[in-house]
Amino acid sequence: MSELQVRVVSPDSVLYEGPVASVVAPAWDGRVGILPGHAPMIALLGSGELTIDLPGGGSEKFFVAGGVLKVEGPDLMILVEYGGAEVPEELPASADIDMASIMDAVESAD
Amino acid sequence: MAGSSDVKRRIKSVENTRQITRTMELVATSKLKRATDRVRAVAPYSSALASIVGSLYAPELSEKFPLLRRPEKVERAGVLLLTANRGLAGGFNSNLIKEARNLLERLAGEGIETDLHIVGKKGIAYFRFRGHAIASTRIDIGDKPSMEEAESVIAGLRGEFSAGQIDAVYIVSSEFKSAMSTPPRSMELLPIQGGGSGGLDNFILSPRAEIILRKLLPAYLRNSTYRALVENVAAEQGARRSAMKSATDNAGDVLEYLTRTYNRARQGKITQEIAEIVGGAAALE
């Protein structure tokens, strides 16, 4: 259970691929930490910093916005609408997550 | 020899043509390289998105989402044809147009009315010439389609589909199998095919599946369109490269033949002149 394989893909590139120690991702409702052996999960992403802790120490950081992540067994797939090393001046419209509509939808169901 | 200056002029002209086709071949080769990189770059994202959408999909959800709506009877369909703005790409544009015509005929045969939306000057010119009704046209998609362009291409059709004005959306574009093989294909873009593997019982979903899908379905549709645009550009450059390569080769063959004709004529002229001199000298003796 010590392995977690991560693949971070945006529409135009694979940002990161390989084994990691842990990942902290910006989910729609707050930051979510994922360690090896995490239960299967699909979560919508918001925008913010994606931190990948490497197995040998050290970490990689990306700024991501929009998308979804999926954990299944040892595989973690992170799909982002926008991903890059820097916070962009302007996000592409496709990466706009429109949090209000998600919140409305969540609350209206409860 | 009246022929020899004509032949010389033709040699010059074919040489010029060959220069142009060779340049176009080189330009297409470099554009093809970049376009292929883009096709490769989008593939991991597309397949990952398809697998997540597939696993979230459940038949009972289809009533809740306009984009999954499966009408019992399709009465009207949108057809989106992607062609190039430029020609000189072998059969690239005409293959796409033929595929679109087959699709339109098939739909008409099933009693389905169609709206034809065309991207690219070549497709527009053909259907205009034939007097076919065209619902919308776009000629501003260049060699590097962006996600925003994909969104703007599909937004109208998505709106019509969600509103129930049309019951299906097809896209006709080239499949980029390799630089040499780029067959045209028609795909059903809407309703979105679930292909649901399901099996989400032990997944933690955050938020609920419906809300995730509400975000992902438009992204999926946009991405499918983007992928088609990108593949089409790569296919166009591949087709142009092959066409220009064979044009360059043909020009080489023609040049060889013309040069031979020219040399033969020149040699014939020299031989004749010698014969005349020898004949003149013999007459003096």
Contacts between the chains, C-beta under 8 A, distances in Angstrom:
chain1	res1	chain2	res2	distance
A	7	B	44	7.4
A	7	B	48	7.4
A	9	B	44	4.7
A	9	B	45	4.7
A	9	B	48	5.8
A	10	B	45	6.6
A	11	B	42	6.1
A	11	B	45	5.0
A	11	B	147	5.8
A	11	B	223	6.5
A	11	B	226	6.8
A	12	B	38	7.1
A	12	B	41	5.0
A	12	B	42	6.6
A	12	B	45	7.8
A	13	B	41	5.4
A	14	B	41	7.7
A	14	B	44	5.5
A	27	B	206	6.5
A	28	B	206	7.4
A	28	B	207	6.9
A	29	B	206	6.9
A	29	B	207	7.5
A	32	B	206	7.9
A	39	B	202	7.4
A	39	B	204	5.8
A	40	B	202	5.6
A	40	B	203	4.6
A	40	B	204	6.9
A	41	B	203	6.1
A	41	B	204	4.1
A	41	B	205	7.4
A	41	B	206	6.9
A	42	B	52	6.6
A	42	B	55	7.6
A	42	B	56	6.9
A	42	B	200	7.7
A	42	B	203	5.7
A	42	B	204	7.6
A	42	B	205	5.5
A	42	B	206	7.4
A	42	B	212	6.3
A	43	B	204	7.7
A	43	B	205	7.6
A	43	B	206	4.2
A	43	B	212	8.0
A	44	B	206	6.9
A	44	B	207	6.4
A	44	B	211	7.1
A	44	B	212	5.2
A	44	B	215	5.9
A	66	B	215	8.0
A	66	B	219	7.8
A	67	B	219	7.9
A	68	B	52	6.0
A	68	B	212	6.5
A	68	B	215	7.4
A	68	B	216	6.1
A	70	B	52	5.5
A	70	B	55	7.8
A	72	B	203	8.0
A	77	B	48	5.4
A	77	B	52	7.4
A	79	B	45	6.4
A	79	B	48	5.4
A	79	B	49	5.9
A	79	B	52	7.0
A	81	B	219	6.8
A	92	B	147	6.2
A	92	B	148	6.5
A	93	B	148	6.4
A	93	B	151	7.0
A	94	B	147	5.2
A	94	B	148	7.3
A	94	B	151	6.3
A	94	B	219	6.9
A	94	B	222	6.3
A	97	B	215	7.5
A	101	B	214	8.0
A	102	B	207	6.7
A	102	B	211	6.0
A	102	B	215	7.4
A	105	B	207	7.4
A	105	B	210	7.5
A	105	B	211	4.8
A	105	B	214	6.8
A	106	B	207	5.1
A	106	B	208	7.5
A	106	B	211	6.4
A	109	B	208	6.7
